[in-house]
Amino acid sequence: MTRRPRSQTVAAAVAVIFGLLTIVSGGRALFGGVDMGAVVPFVLWFNFVAGFAYVLAGIGLLRGAGWAPLLSLAIATATVAVFAAFLWHVGAGGAWEARTMGAMILRSAVWIAIAAFAFRCHKPSD
């Protein structure tokens, strides 16, 4: 078994934990009857569904799968695109919560960092 760089293991663990937390919080907001205030439905649904991709990417990174860096990049790209659409929504006067802004900043930064670590640690022979 090939030893993975520590940063790749940390990135994988962050991805899995972040994914599980995202699934739980998104599921509670969508299906738990919890009043979340002025949610933006497309952001909430994206984050919930993306949580499953986070877990998959984390498992792939942990196993050193060749597809994991590309999935990480796709998640980062999609997250930034949804964040841009959210900013458009806010700029157009749509209702929103400050925690959504903070969450999207955090999600974007985390997935850009995970994708960068994934590509830095990926060996083409993997």
MMTF fields as JSON, N, C-alpha, C and O atoms, coordinates in Angstrom:
{
  "mmtfVersion": "1.0.0",
  "mmtfProducer": "UNKNOWN",
  "numBonds": 503,
  "numAtoms": 504,
  "numGroups": 126,
  "numChains": 1,
  "numModels": 1,
  "chainsPerModel": [1],
  "groupsPerChain": [126],
  "chainIdList": ["A"],
  "bondAtomList": [4, 2, 8, 6, 12, 10, 16, 14, 20, 18, 24, 22, 28, 26, 32, 30, 36, 34, 40, 38, 44, 42, 48, 46, 52, 50, 56, 54, 60, 58, 64, 62, 68, 66, 72, 70, 76, 74, 80, 78, 84, 82, 88, 86, 92, 90, 96, 94, 100, 98, 104, 102, 108, 106, 112, 110, 116, 114, 120, 118, 124, 122, 128, 126, 132, 130, 136, 134, 140, 138, 144, 142, 148, 146, 152, 150, 156, 154, 160, 158, 164, 162, 168, 166, 172, 170, 176, 174, 180, 178, 184, 182, 188, 186, 192, 190, 196, 194, 200, 198, 204, 202, 208, 206, 212, 210, 216, 214, 220, 218, 224, 222, 228, 226, 232, 230, 236, 234, 240, 238, 244, 242, 248, 246, 252, 250, 256, 254, 260, 258, 264, 262, 268, 266, 272, 270, 276, 274, 280, 278, 284, 282, 288, 286, 292, 290, 296, 294, 300, 298, 304, 302, 308, 306, 312, 310, 316, 314, 320, 318, 324, 322, 328, 326, 332, 330, 336, 334, 340, 338, 344, 342, 348, 346, 352, 350, 356, 354, 360, 358, 364, 362, 368, 366, 372, 370, 376, 374, 380, 378, 384, 382, 388, 386, 392, 390, 396, 394, 400, 398, 404, 402, 408, 406, 412, 410, 416, 414, 420, 418, 424, 422, 428, 426, 432, 430, 436, 434, 440, 438, 444, 442, 448, 446, 452, 450, 456, 454, 460, 458, 464, 462, 468, 466, 472, 470, 476, 474, 480, 478, 484, 482, 488, 486, 492, 490, 496, 494, 500, 498],
  "bondOrderList": [1, 1, 1, 1, 1, 1, 1, 1, 1, 1, 1, 1, 1, 1, 1, 1, 1, 1, 1, 1, 1, 1, 1, 1, 1, 1, 1, 1, 1, 1, 1, 1, 1, 1, 1, 1, 1, 1, 1, 1, 1, 1, 1, 1, 1, 1, 1, 1, 1, 1, 1, 1, 1, 1, 1, 1, 1, 1, 1, 1, 1, 1, 1, 1, 1, 1, 1, 1, 1, 1, 1, 1, 1, 1, 1, 1, 1, 1, 1, 1, 1, 1, 1, 1, 1, 1, 1, 1, 1, 1, 1, 1, 1, 1, 1, 1, 1, 1, 1, 1, 1, 1, 1, 1, 1, 1, 1, 1, 1, 1, 1, 1, 1, 1, 1, 1, 1, 1, 1, 1, 1, 1, 1, 1, 1],
  "groupList": [{"groupName": "MET", "atomNameList": ["N", "CA", "C", "O"], "elementList": ["N", "C", "C", "O"], "formalChargeList": [0, 0, 0, 0], "bondAtomList": [1, 0, 2, 1, 3, 2], "bondOrderList": [1, 1, 2], "singleLetterCode": "M", "chemCompType": "L-PEPTIDE LINKING"}, {"groupName": "THR", "atomNameList": ["N", "CA", "C", "O"], "elementList": ["N", "C", "C", "O"], "formalChargeList": [0, 0, 0, 0], "bondAtomList": [1, 0, 2, 1, 3, 2], "bondOrderList": [1, 1, 2], "singleLetterCode": "T", "chemCompType": "L-PEPTIDE LINKING"}, {"groupName": "ARG", "atomNameList": ["N", "CA", "C", "O"], "elementList": ["N", "C", "C", "O"], "formalChargeList": [0, 0, 0, 0], "bondAtomList": [1, 0, 2, 1, 3, 2], "bondOrderList": [1, 1, 2], "singleLetterCode": "R", "chemCompType": "L-PEPTIDE LINKING"}, {"groupName": "PRO", "atomNameList": ["N", "CA", "C", "O"], "elementList": ["N", "C", "C", "O"], "formalChargeList": [0, 0, 0, 0], "bondAtomList": [1, 0, 2, 1, 3, 2], "bondOrderList": [1, 1, 2], "singleLetterCode": "P", "chemCompType": "L-PEPTIDE LINKING"}, {"groupName": "SER", "atomNameList": ["N", "CA", "C", "O"], "elementList": ["N", "C", "C", "O"], "formalChargeList": [0, 0, 0, 0], "bondAtomList": [1, 0, 2, 1, 3, 2], "bondOrderList": [1, 1, 2], "singleLetterCode": "S", "chemCompType": "L-PEPTIDE LINKING"}, {"groupName": "GLN", "atomNameList": ["N", "CA", "C", "O"], "elementList": ["N", "C", "C", "O"], "formalChargeList": [0, 0, 0, 0], "bondAtomList": [1, 0, 2, 1, 3, 2], "bondOrderList": [1, 1, 2], "singleLetterCode": "Q", "chemCompType": "L-PEPTIDE LINKING"}, {"groupName": "VAL", "atomNameList": ["N", "CA", "C", "O"], "elementList": ["N", "C", "C", "O"], "formalChargeList": [0, 0, 0, 0], "bondAtomList": [1, 0, 2, 1, 3, 2], "bondOrderList": [1, 1, 2], "singleLetterCode": "V", "chemCompType": "L-PEPTIDE LINKING"}, {"groupName": "ALA", "atomNameList": ["N", "CA", "C", "O"], "elementList": ["N", "C", "C", "O"], "formalChargeList": [0, 0, 0, 0], "bondAtomList": [1, 0, 2, 1, 3, 2], "bondOrderList": [1, 1, 2], "singleLetterCode": "A", "chemCompType": "L-PEPTIDE LINKING"}, {"groupName": "ILE", "atomNameList": ["N", "CA", "C", "O"], "elementList": ["N", "C", "C", "O"], "formalChargeList": [0, 0, 0, 0], "bondAtomList": [1, 0, 2, 1, 3, 2], "bondOrderList": [1, 1, 2], "singleLetterCode": "I", "chemCompType": "L-PEPTIDE LINKING"}, {"groupName": "PHE", "atomNameList": ["N", "CA", "C", "O"], "elementList": ["N", "C", "C", "O"], "formalChargeList": [0, 0, 0, 0], "bondAtomList": [1, 0, 2, 1, 3, 2], "bondOrderList": [1, 1, 2], "singleLetterCode": "F", "chemCompType": "L-PEPTIDE LINKING"}, {"groupName": "GLY", "atomNameList": ["N", "CA", "C", "O"], "elementList": ["N", "C", "C", "O"], "formalChargeList": [0, 0, 0, 0], "bondAtomList": [1, 0, 2, 1, 3, 2], "bondOrderList": [1, 1, 2], "singleLetterCode": "G", "chemCompType": "PEPTIDE LINKING"}, {"groupName": "LEU", "atomNameList": ["N", "CA", "C", "O"], "elementList": ["N", "C", "C", "O"], "formalChargeList": [0, 0, 0, 0], "bondAtomList": [1, 0, 2, 1, 3, 2], "bondOrderList": [1, 1, 2], "singleLetterCode": "L", "chemCompType": "L-PEPTIDE LINKING"}, {"groupName": "ASP", "atomNameList": ["N", "CA", "C", "O"], "elementList": ["N", "C", "C", "O"], "formalChargeList": [0, 0, 0, 0], "bondAtomList": [1, 0, 2, 1, 3, 2], "bondOrderList": [1, 1, 2], "singleLetterCode": "D", "chemCompType": "L-PEPTIDE LINKING"}, {"groupName": "TRP", "atomNameList": ["N", "CA", "C", "O"], "elementList": ["N", "C", "C", "O"], "formalChargeList": [0, 0, 0, 0], "bondAtomList": [1, 0, 2, 1, 3, 2], "bondOrderList": [1, 1, 2], "singleLetterCode": "W", "chemCompType": "L-PEPTIDE LINKING"}, {"groupName": "ASN", "atomNameList": ["N", "CA", "C", "O"], "elementList": ["N", "C", "C", "O"], "formalChargeList": [0, 0, 0, 0], "bondAtomList": [1, 0, 2, 1, 3, 2], "bondOrderList": [1, 1, 2], "singleLetterCode": "N", "chemCompType": "L-PEPTIDE LINKING"}, {"groupName": "TYR", "atomNameList": ["N", "CA", "C", "O"], "elementList": ["N", "C", "C", "O"], "formalChargeList": [0, 0, 0, 0], "bondAtomList": [1, 0, 2, 1, 3, 2], "bondOrderList": [1, 1, 2], "singleLetterCode": "Y", "chemCompType": "L-PEPTIDE LINKING"}, {"groupName": "HIS", "atomNameList": ["N", "CA", "C", "O"], "elementList": ["N", "C", "C", "O"], "formalChargeList": [0, 0, 0, 0], "bondAtomList": [1, 0, 2, 1, 3, 2], "bondOrderList": [1, 1, 2], "singleLetterCode": "H", "chemCompType": "L-PEPTIDE LINKING"}, {"groupName": "GLU", "atomNameList": ["N", "CA", "C", "O"], "elementList": ["N", "C", "C", "O"], "formalChargeList": [0, 0, 0, 0], "bondAtomList": [1, 0, 2, 1, 3, 2], "bondOrderList": [1, 1, 2], "singleLetterCode": "E", "chemCompType": "L-PEPTIDE LINKING"}, {"groupName": "CYS", "atomNameList": ["N", "CA", "C", "O"], "elementList": ["N", "C", "C", "O"], "formalChargeList": [0, 0, 0, 0], "bondAtomList": [1, 0, 2, 1, 3, 2], "bondOrderList": [1, 1, 2], "singleLetterCode": "C", "chemCompType": "L-PEPTIDE LINKING"}, {"groupName": "LYS", "atomNameList": ["N", "CA", "C", "O"], "elementList": ["N", "C", "C", "O"], "formalChargeList": [0, 0, 0, 0], "bondAtomList": [1, 0, 2, 1, 3, 2], "bondOrderList": [1, 1, 2], "singleLetterCode": "K", "chemCompType": "L-PEPTIDE LINKING"}],
  "groupTypeList": [0, 1, 2, 2, 3, 2, 4, 5, 1, 6, 7, 7, 7, 6, 7, 6, 8, 9, 10, 11, 11, 1, 8, 6, 4, 10, 10, 2, 7, 11, 9, 10, 10, 6, 12, 0, 10, 7, 6, 6, 3, 9, 6, 11, 13, 9, 14, 9, 6, 7, 10, 9, 7, 15, 6, 11, 7, 10, 8, 10, 11, 11, 2, 10, 7, 10, 13, 7, 3, 11, 11, 4, 11, 7, 8, 7, 1, 7, 1, 6, 7, 6, 9, 7, 7, 9, 11, 13, 16, 6, 10, 7, 10, 10, 7, 13, 17, 7, 2, 1, 0, 10, 7, 0, 8, 11, 2, 4, 7, 6, 13, 8, 7, 8, 7, 7, 9, 7, 9, 2, 18, 16, 19, 3, 4, 12],
  "groupIdList": [1, 2, 3, 4, 5, 6, 7, 8, 9, 10, 11, 12, 13, 14, 15, 16, 17, 18, 19, 20, 21, 22, 23, 24, 25, 26, 27, 28, 29, 30, 31, 32, 33, 34, 35, 36, 37, 38, 39, 40, 41, 42, 43, 44, 45, 46, 47, 48, 49, 50, 51, 52, 53, 54, 55, 56, 57, 58, 59, 60, 61, 62, 63, 64, 65, 66, 67, 68, 69, 70, 71, 72, 73, 74, 75, 76, 77, 78, 79, 80, 81, 82, 83, 84, 85, 86, 87, 88, 89, 90, 91, 92, 93, 94, 95, 96, 97, 98, 99, 100, 101, 102, 103, 104, 105, 106, 107, 108, 109, 110, 111, 112, 113, 114, 115, 116, 117, 118, 119, 120, 121, 122, 123, 124, 125, 126],
  "secStructList": [7, 7, 7, 7, 7, 2, 2, 2, 2, 2, 2, 2, 2, 2, 2, 2, 2, 2, 2, 2, 2, 2, 2, 2, 2, 2, 2, 2, 2, 2, 2, 1, 7, 7, 7, 7, 1, 1, 7, 7, 2, 2, 2, 2, 2, 2, 2, 2, 2, 2, 2, 2, 2, 2, 2, 2, 2, 2, 2, 2, 2, 2, 2, 6, 7, 6, 6, 2, 2, 2, 2, 2, 2, 2, 2, 2, 2, 2, 2, 2, 2, 2, 2, 2, 2, 2, 2, 2, 2, 2, 2, 6, 6, 7, 7, 7, 7, 2, 2, 2, 2, 2, 2, 2, 2, 2, 2, 2, 2, 2, 2, 2, 2, 2, 2, 2, 2, 2, 2, 2, 2, 7, 7, 6, 6, 7],
  "xCoordList": [0.837, 0.0, 0.882, 1.82, 0.58, 1.342, 0.947, -0.236, 1.949, 1.687, 1.308, 2.011, 0.192, -0.309, 0.306, 0.567, 0.542, 1.022, 0.014, -1.195, 0.533, -0.32, -1.375, -2.522, -0.995, -1.955, -3.115, -4.241, -2.85, -3.916, -4.851, -6.066, -4.291, -5.104, -5.958, -7.134, -5.377, -6.128, -7.227, -8.363, -6.9, -7.902, -9.042, -10.208, -8.712, -9.731, -10.63, -11.851, -10.035, -10.817, -11.719, -12.882, -11.189, -11.994, -13.165, -14.291, -12.909, -13.968, -15.078, -16.258, -14.714, -15.72, -16.511, -17.74, -15.816, -16.504, -17.39, -18.54, -16.856, -17.614, -18.837, -19.919, -18.667, -19.774, -20.865, -22.047, -20.48, -21.469, -22.226, -23.445, -21.506, -22.161, -23.107, -24.188, -22.699, -23.53, -24.806, -25.883, -24.696, -25.867, -26.844, -28.051, -26.313, -27.173, -27.846, -29.062, -27.079, -27.673, -28.623, -29.692, -28.245, -29.124, -30.394, -31.48, -30.261, -31.427, -32.384, -33.601, -31.832, -32.682, -33.424, -34.612, -32.718, -33.347, -34.42, -35.475, -34.14, -35.076, -36.238, -37.379, -35.948, -36.953, -37.352, -38.278, -36.664, -36.898, -37.894, -38.149, -38.464, -39.443, -38.85, -39.575, -37.54, -36.87, -36.997, -36.7, -37.437, -37.53, -36.122, -35.479, -35.656, -34.304, -34.274, -33.217, -35.398, -35.415, -35.496, -36.149, -34.825, -34.878, -33.872, -32.841, -34.175, -33.27, -33.406, -34.44, -32.351, -32.349, -32.397, -31.399, -33.556, -33.738, -32.666, -32.225, -32.232, -31.252, -29.912, -29.194, -29.569, -28.331, -28.477, -27.573, -29.605, -29.847, -29.825, -29.179, -30.516, -30.542, -29.166, -28.744, -28.461, -27.113, -26.228, -25.565, -26.217, -25.344, -25.693, -24.798, -26.978, -27.386, -26.889, -26.271, -27.155, -26.727, -25.204, -24.632, -24.554, -23.09, -22.463, -21.356, -23.153, -22.619, -22.277, -21.291, -23.075, -22.796, -21.535, -20.733, -21.374, -20.151, -18.932, -17.847, -19.095, -17.983, -17.48, -16.276, -18.415, -18.046, -17.349, -16.324, -17.899, -17.29, -15.878, -14.952, -15.717, -14.393, -13.415, -12.265, -13.869, -13.002, -12.547, -11.378, -13.47, -13.109, -12.126, -11.151, -12.38, -11.466, -10.076, -9.076, -10.009, -8.708, -7.987, -6.781, -8.725, -8.131, -7.559, -6.522, -8.239, -7.792, -6.792, -6.234, -6.563, -5.635, -6.183, -5.423, -7.501, -8.134, -7.77, -7.751, -7.49, -7.093, -8.164, -7.838, -9.441, -10.539, -10.823, -11.526, -10.292, -10.62, -10.2, -10.968, -9.013, -8.68, -9.639, -9.992, -10.056, -11.013, -12.367, -13.004, -12.815, -14.075, -13.954, -14.881, -12.829, -12.607, -12.646, -13.228, -12.033, -12.057, -13.47, -13.884, -14.203, -15.588, -16.448, -17.289, -16.24, -16.988, -16.63, -17.515, -15.344, -14.911, -15.511, -16.009, -15.468, -15.991, -17.497, -17.994, -18.22, -19.671, -20.046, -21.006, -19.289, -19.57, -19.378, -20.203, -18.305, -18.064, -19.147, -19.57, -19.597, -20.666, -21.977, -22.675, -22.311, -23.534, -23.384, -24.346, -22.197, -21.952, -22.164, -22.763, -21.677, -21.878, -23.371, -23.839, -24.11, -25.559, -26.237, -27.177, -25.769, -26.295, -26.031, -26.916, -24.82, -24.492, -25.377, -25.788, -25.67, -26.591, -27.971, -28.598, -28.427, -29.712, -29.748, -30.728, -28.691, -28.602, -28.615, -29.332, -27.812, -27.737, -29.054, -29.329, -29.864, -31.17, -32.242, -33.407, -31.843, -32.791, -33.503, -34.465, -33.051, -33.675, -33.397, -32.382, -34.302, -34.133, -32.999, -32.81, -32.255, -31.137, -30.753, -31.147, -29.986, -29.493, -27.982, -27.283, -27.488, -26.045, -25.264, -24.148, -25.845, -25.13, -24.919, -23.957, -25.819, -25.633, -24.412, -23.637, -24.247, -23.061, -21.8, -20.868, -21.769, -20.605, -20.351, -19.209, -21.425, -21.285, -20.735, -19.905, -21.192, -20.709, -19.251, -18.494, -18.864, -17.449, -16.609, -15.582, -17.056, -16.328, -16.277, -15.207, -17.401, -17.441, -16.518, -15.779, -16.57, -15.71, -14.244, -13.47, -13.852, -12.451, -12.005, -10.915, -12.843, -12.483, -12.28, -11.299, -13.195, -13.081, -11.997, -11.426, -11.702, -10.551, -9.27, -8.385, -9.182, -8.004, -7.896, -6.813, -9.002, -8.971, -8.558, -7.735, -9.111, -8.739, -7.257, -6.578, -6.748, -5.322, -4.457, -3.48, -4.808, -4.061, -4.153, -3.164, -5.335, -5.538, -4.653, -4.032, -4.594, -3.756, -2.28, -1.472, -1.907, -0.51, -0.024, 1.125, -0.882, -0.494, -0.673, -0.128, -1.438, -1.748, -0.532, 0.137, -0.262, 0.806, 0.16, -0.746, 0.589, -0.042, -0.103, -0.99, 0.809, 0.801, -0.259, -0.495, -0.918, -1.935, -3.16, -4.115],
  "yCoordList": [-1.18, 0.0, 1.244, 1.347, 2.175, 3.405, 4.353, 4.551, 4.933, 5.903, 7.246, 7.768, 7.788, 9.069, 10.208, 10.056, 11.357, 12.527, 12.919, 12.764, 13.42, 13.807, 14.826, 14.749, 15.784, 16.802, 16.177, 16.668, 15.106, 14.422, 13.704, 13.696, 13.111, 12.435, 13.444, 13.192, 14.581, 15.631, 16.166, 16.342, 16.426, 16.923, 15.916, 16.304, 14.636, 13.592, 13.565, 13.468, 13.651, 13.641, 14.866, 14.757, 16.026, 17.25, 17.096, 17.472, 16.55, 16.377, 15.464, 15.784, 14.347, 13.401, 14.016, 13.954, 14.601, 15.198, 16.36, 16.466, 17.226, 18.35, 17.845, 18.421, 16.785, 16.205, 15.659, 15.912, 14.915, 14.347, 15.452, 15.375, 16.475, 17.604, 18.333, 18.764, 18.467, 19.135, 18.348, 18.934, 17.032, 16.181, 16.293, 16.435, 16.228, 16.3, 17.673, 17.749, 18.744, 20.079, 20.396, 20.967, 20.03, 20.262, 19.437, 19.92, 18.186, 17.324, 17.855, 17.812, 18.354, 18.936, 20.161, 20.343, 20.99, 22.195, 21.849, 22.481, 20.841, 20.482, 19.626, 19.827, 18.671, 17.664, 17.649, 16.933, 18.431, 18.371, 19.372, 19.406, 20.189, 21.164, 22.275, 22.956, 22.467, 23.513, 24.831, 24.892, 25.887, 27.202, 27.769, 28.065, 27.915, 28.392, 29.855, 30.365, 30.528, 31.932, 32.057, 31.261, 33.066, 33.379, 32.532, 33.033, 31.249, 30.372, 30.647, 31.117, 30.348, 30.445, 29.001, 28.285, 28.567, 27.137, 26.506, 25.394, 27.178, 26.533, 26.343, 25.387, 27.224, 27.075, 25.915, 25.091, 25.857, 24.789, 23.418, 22.495, 23.278, 21.994, 21.633, 20.481, 22.606, 22.331, 21.814, 20.788, 22.524, 22.125, 20.74, 19.954, 20.433, 19.112, 18.017, 17.048, 18.168, 17.156, 17.085, 16.001, 18.239, 18.276, 17.548, 17.022, 17.511, 16.797, 15.349, 14.818, 14.716, 13.328, 13.259, 12.334, 14.243, 14.308, 14.577, 14.07, 15.376, 15.646, 14.341, 14.089, 13.523, 12.243, 11.349, 10.739, 11.271, 10.452, 10.942, 10.14, 12.244, 12.804, 12.494, 12.134, 12.632, 12.342, 10.893, 10.607, 9.983, 8.561, 8.32, 7.586, 8.933, 8.795, 9.325, 8.702, 10.474, 11.032, 10.124, 9.905, 9.605, 8.717, 7.459, 6.95, 6.965, 5.747, 6.036, 5.112, 7.323, 7.688, 7.436, 7.204, 7.482, 7.232, 8.345, 9.525, 7.949, 8.901, 9.916, 11.007, 9.591, 10.491, 11.511, 12.492, 11.302, 12.155, 13.617, 14.504, 13.906, 15.322, 16.023, 17.185, 15.319, 15.926, 16.16, 17.184, 15.22, 15.419, 16.598, 17.398, 16.705, 17.831, 19.16, 20.134, 19.193, 20.405, 20.711, 21.871, 19.685, 19.88, 20.43, 21.3, 19.926, 20.427, 21.883, 22.709, 22.204, 23.588, 24.509, 25.586, 24.093, 24.909, 25.103, 26.218, 24.036, 24.119, 24.989, 25.756, 24.868, 25.668, 27.15, 27.973, 27.492, 28.892, 29.399, 30.551, 28.554, 28.955, 29.205, 30.179, 28.331, 28.524, 29.764, 30.506, 29.987, 31.191, 32.44, 33.414, 32.412, 33.545, 33.764, 34.903, 32.68, 32.798, 33.343, 34.133, 32.928, 33.449, 34.954, 35.72, 35.372, 36.801, 37.579, 38.701, 36.996, 37.616, 37.777, 38.831, 36.72, 36.725, 37.847, 38.587, 37.964, 39.007, 40.386, 41.283, 40.545, 41.828, 42.243, 43.432, 41.253, 41.523, 41.812, 42.024, 41.82, 42.14, 40.955, 41.132, 39.742, 38.546, 38.411, 38.896, 37.752, 37.511, 36.511, 35.579, 36.724, 35.827, 35.981, 36.94, 35.031, 35.04, 35.252, 34.757, 35.99, 36.241, 34.937, 34.826, 33.948, 32.677, 31.969, 31.217, 32.206, 31.615, 32.219, 31.511, 33.526, 34.184, 33.593, 33.233, 33.492, 32.92, 31.479, 31.072, 30.712, 29.297, 29.137, 28.264, 29.97, 29.847, 30.301, 29.744, 31.305, 31.704, 30.546, 30.197, 29.954, 28.828, 27.638, 27.067, 27.257, 26.111, 26.332, 25.434, 27.526, 27.831, 27.706, 27.067, 28.311, 28.265, 26.839, 26.429, 26.086, 24.707, 23.867, 23.129, 23.965, 23.107, 23.557, 22.728, 24.838, 25.286, 24.717, 24.242, 24.77, 24.228, 22.709, 22.192, 22.001, 20.54, 20.175, 19.279, 20.85, 20.563, 20.837, 20.058, 21.94, 22.255, 21.171, 20.728, 20.739, 19.663, 18.376, 17.66, 18.088, 16.843, 16.794, 15.77, 17.891, 17.911, 17.934, 17.335, 18.612, 18.661, 17.278, 16.916, 16.515, 15.202, 14.062, 12.975, 14.305, 13.249, 12.911, 13.796, 11.629, 11.154, 10.562, 9.739, 10.947, 10.435, 8.922, 8.392, 8.207, 6.743, 6.132, 4.926, 6.958, 6.432, 5.971, 5.5],
  "zCoordList": [0.0, 0.0, 0.0, 0.79, -0.88, -0.985, 0.135, 0.414, 0.767, 1.842, 1.221, 0.356, 1.675, 1.183, 1.981, 3.174, 1.331, 2.076, 3.161, 2.991, 4.258, 5.39, 4.964, 5.404, 4.107, 3.672, 2.899, 2.969, 2.172, 1.444, 2.418, 2.223, 3.449, 4.464, 5.216, 5.475, 5.567, 6.26, 5.352, 5.793, 4.086, 3.136, 2.989, 2.926, 2.934, 2.818, 4.048, 3.924, 5.225, 6.46, 6.544, 6.932, 6.185, 6.183, 5.218, 5.544, 4.043, 3.04, 3.566, 3.424, 4.162, 4.668, 5.823, 5.837, 6.779, 7.934, 7.488, 7.915, 6.633, 6.112, 5.345, 5.451, 4.587, 3.833, 4.734, 4.504, 5.754, 6.674, 7.412, 7.567, 7.865, 8.536, 7.582, 7.983, 6.328, 5.325, 5.056, 4.941, 4.955, 4.724, 5.895, 5.697, 7.106, 8.288, 8.381, 8.553, 8.272, 8.421, 7.271, 7.489, 6.057, 4.914, 5.005, 4.684, 5.443, 5.6, 6.655, 6.477, 7.751, 8.8, 8.264, 8.533, 7.509, 6.968, 5.932, 5.885, 5.105, 4.036, 4.52, 4.104, 5.399, 5.74, 7.211, 7.594, 8.036, 9.47, 10.002, 11.206, 9.132, 9.579, 10.424, 11.148, 10.341, 11.106, 10.348, 9.155, 11.035, 10.401, 10.286, 11.293, 9.07, 8.825, 8.4, 8.028, 8.449, 8.041, 6.527, 5.852, 6.017, 4.577, 3.814, 3.364, 3.673, 2.93, 1.438, 0.962, 0.726, -0.73, -1.218, -1.138, -1.726, -2.016, -2.898, -2.608, -3.965, -4.839, -4.125, -4.416, -3.21, -2.442, -1.456, -1.321, -0.778, 0.186, -0.488, 0.009, -1.602, -2.31, -2.848, -2.748, -3.418, -3.924, -2.794, -2.941, -1.671, -0.572, -0.046, 0.26, 0.063, 0.533, -0.41, 0.032, -1.693, -2.674, -2.754, -2.872, -2.689, -2.758, -1.573, -1.69, -0.436, 0.727, 0.412, 0.923, -0.417, -0.809, -1.682, -1.557, -2.558, -3.379, -2.509, -2.794, -1.441, -0.521, 0.089, 0.143, 0.543, 1.167, 0.145, 0.448, -1.053, -2.107, -2.437, -2.561, -2.576, -2.873, -1.74, -1.99, -0.506, 0.632, 0.659, 0.916, 0.395, 0.345, -0.796, -0.635, -1.944, -3.076, -2.763, -3.118, -2.099, -1.724, -0.737, -0.85, 0.22, 1.212, 0.564, 0.988, -0.459, -1.146, -2.261, -2.852, -2.55, -3.615, -5.01, -5.951, -5.141, -6.442, -7.432, -7.083, -8.646, -9.678, -10.03, -10.498, -9.82, -10.149, -9.055, -9.299, -7.856, -6.711, -6.885, -6.515, -7.433, -7.638, -8.604, -8.399, -9.648, -10.593, -9.948, -10.197, -9.12, -8.416, -7.449, -7.327, -6.773, -5.861, -6.614, -6.136, -7.775, -8.6, -9.08, -9.102, -9.459, -9.907, -8.769, -8.992, -7.556, -6.399, -6.144, -5.92, -6.175, -5.953, -7.007, -6.681, -8.261, -9.363, -9.229, -9.385, -8.943, -8.792, -7.594, -7.655, -6.51, -5.312, -5.598, -5.2, -6.278, -6.632, -7.583, -7.481, -8.502, -9.424, -8.679, -8.96, -7.734, -6.935, -6.055, -5.862, -5.528, -4.738, -5.597, -5.141, -6.831, -7.739, -8.009, -8.035, -8.207, -8.417, -7.161, -7.256, -5.993, -4.728, -4.637, -4.255, -4.985, -4.954, -5.919, -5.62, -7.063, -8.026, -7.384, -7.485, -6.727, -6.027, -4.977, -4.887, -4.197, -3.17, -3.816, -3.373, -4.871, -5.576, -6.208, -6.374, -6.559, -7.172, -6.126, -6.463, -4.86, -3.796, -3.188, -2.44, -3.494, -2.928, -1.442, -0.942, -0.745, 0.689, 0.914, 0.133, 1.99, 2.31, 3.773, 4.437, 4.259, 5.636, 5.622, 4.738, 6.607, 6.703, 6.841, 6.333, 7.526, 7.699, 6.362, 6.202, 5.397, 4.068, 3.386, 2.743, 3.529, 2.96, 3.569, 2.849, 4.89, 5.569, 5.172, 4.959, 5.076, 4.709, 3.293, 3.043, 2.376, 0.997, 0.866, 0.07, 1.641, 1.658, 2.182, 1.6, 3.29, 3.882, 2.924, 2.717, 2.342, 1.423, 0.227, -0.176, -0.328, -1.486, -1.1, -1.813, 0.022, 0.454, 0.753, 0.355, 1.452, 1.809, 0.554, 0.462, -0.42, -1.601, -2.563, -3.272, -2.605, -3.397, -2.777, -3.489, -1.447, -0.761, -0.932, -1.206, -0.775, -0.937, -2.357, -2.546, -3.352, -4.747, -4.972, -5.64, -4.419, -4.574, -3.939, -4.543, -2.721, -2.071, -2.878, -3.033, -3.388, -4.135, -5.373, -5.655, -6.107, -7.309, -6.958, -7.668, -5.877, -5.479, -5.054, -5.31, -4.416, -3.895, -4.889, -4.694, -5.958, -6.912, -7.767, -8.299, -7.887, -8.76, -9.994, -9.862, -11.199, -12.426, -12.52, -13.189, -11.875, -11.941, -11.044, -11.108, -10.189, -9.265, -10.007, -9.389]
}
